[in-house]
Amino acid sequence: MPDEMLRGGLSGLNENLPIDRRTLDDYRSNGALSYETRSGHTCEFGMEELDLLLSISSIEEAMGVRLPIFLDTDVSGDVGRWKVTGALESKLISRLIGRNPGVGPTLNIYYPDFVEIRRKLPNLSVVRFMA
């Protein structure tokens, strides 16, 4: 029963997540700079955010990375942190904040990095609450 309550609570917190995620290249090629959220809202973003990501990505990365980028809560440790999951997403965010991407498809980020990411990508990064 408690697990069900937790999942239900997290479900409500994740209403801001997109229904569908398009690639960076698709947004560049086809426009329509917005996405629909689970709550039914339309989240629009400007060309500035898209141009910033395009300026730090290769053609292959632009064709593969899906937007918005998820910043997952990470409650596994005793220190509050978030993580970016996905090899392409981790590389892009590492470049955005000037960090070494490390090894593997996950990038751990802490509060100063989180703030910087949200400042630079207010609409193309979303927090996803994980249990």
Secondary structure, 3 states (H helix, E strand, C coil): CHHHHHHHHHHHHHHHCECCCEEHHHHHHHCCCEEEECCCCEEECCHHHHHHHHHCCCHHHHHHCEECEEEEEECCCCCCEEEEECHHHHHHHHHHHCCCCCCCCEEEECHHHHHHHHHHCCCCEEEECCC
